[in-house]
Amino acid sequence: MLNRLKNLSSEFLNILKESSSLADSLGFKVYLVGGVVRDLILEKNVSDLDIVVEGDAIVFADKLSEVFGEKLQRHHSFGTATVNFNEHKIDFATARTETYSHHGVLPKVSSASIVEDLFRRDFTINAMAISLNKDDYGKLIDLYDGLVDLKKKLIRILHEKSFLDDPTRILRAIRFEQRFNFKFEDKTFKLMKTALNIEALRFVGHHRIRDEIFLILKEINPYKYIKRINDLAGFYFINSQIELKQKDLEIFLRIDHSLTYYDGKLKNHKVLQLYLIYLAGILCNLSLEKVKKITQDLGLKKRDSDIIYSIRKGLTSIKKLANYKTPHIIYKTLNFYSRESLLFFYAYYGKEVKKNIKFYLNELADIKLKTNGKDLKRLGFKPLTAYSKIFKKLLYMKIDKRFKTKEEELNYAQRILDRLAEELNP
């Protein structure tokens, strides 16, 4: 595996070298584990590292962070720590074994050997390790034929209770199946179907479901992931009333096309939380009350929850956009919404709505007044409480008349002032 390790960035290789030296001085054994090993074998890009320590991972991570002058986040209850190196993250964990008191609950952990640590993992392809100790640096540890399954492109669990102990592995299995274009090993698929038949994902807390769903929706082109989940299980684990038929699934393909337009043809675009657009598609047939409760149960941040809610609430009113021609009315209708919401509406509705959303994003969204409060004061506007209404009128006229200069804005502001004066002194 030494040749594989050489594919890592120079920064990562330096970190592994220091880890090896530190482990030797502390008398610990340390290993690169899990997905990073899998991705190195598959020759995929590696952005984060996972290191398992036979010893105290927090002590190890603390000393390593001192070497590099980086901050450390400690998680004493789990025997883990995280160090951020520039844009990369390295997780350190004490080698452990897990026992589950009930299906779907978080396990009780205790320190163990690397052999036991690898056996507790989800799939054989994620149960490999690379030694970082000097005496066998770069040696692949593959106790459960993960390398064979990688070559055969198989998803295989390590023991029969795996999907019951942690039902989120069902979603993880689908994610890896679709990402790598792998297949389920026969017995694994049967055990997964058994877990699905008893709706095992109901055993899992909302926040853990949220984390797994977000990982899926952050994959490239989530449509195939969503379709696969829908075909195998449906989305009862989010809400029992979610029922996606073929016509509902098509919205996700249209979202893909909308994002292609957004990234490729829009002059000025902001970074989007794309997973929210897809989540809105999963929830869009539910009532407003249901959507609100689900976002609360999942523990979404307020901004994210507001975006999902506004998409669902706007589904009825936005279709009227097809009839609007006046620029400031289009602006007034759409400026309330996030870019995520606009991209969802762009995917959801037909040609005329799309046309106006394009017009807004390309021509209207970034229009700002050059006139400010001091300018209005110099013109003689009183009282100050009326300024917001004046600015709104001025902005709408700028949008409709396409004012280019501040002088044009001030000329129109003067006209507003003159009309007000006539109204007060007829």
Buried (B, 14 or more C-beta within 10 A) or exposed (E): BEEBBEBBEEEBEBBBEBBBBBBBEBEBBBBBBBBBBBBBBEEBEBEBBBBBBBBBBBBBBBBBBEEEEBEBEBBEEBBBBBBBBEEBBBBBBBBBBBEBEEBBEEBEBEBBEBEBBBBBBBBBBBBBBBBBBEEEBBBBBBBBBBBEBBEEEBBBBBEEEBBBBBBBBBBBBBBBBBBBEBEBBEEBBEBBBEBBEEBBBEBBBBEBBBBBBBBBBEBEEBBBBBBBBBEBBBBBBBBEEBEBEEEBBEBBBBBBEBBEBBEEEBEEBEEBBBBBBBBBBBBBBBEEEBBBEBBEBBEBEEEBBBBBBBBBBBBEEBBEBBEBEEBBBBBBBBBEBBBBBBBBBBBBBEEEBBBBBBBBBEBBBEBEBBBEEEBBEEBEBEEEEEBEEBBEBBBBBBBEEEBEEEEBBBEBBEEBBEEBEEEEEE
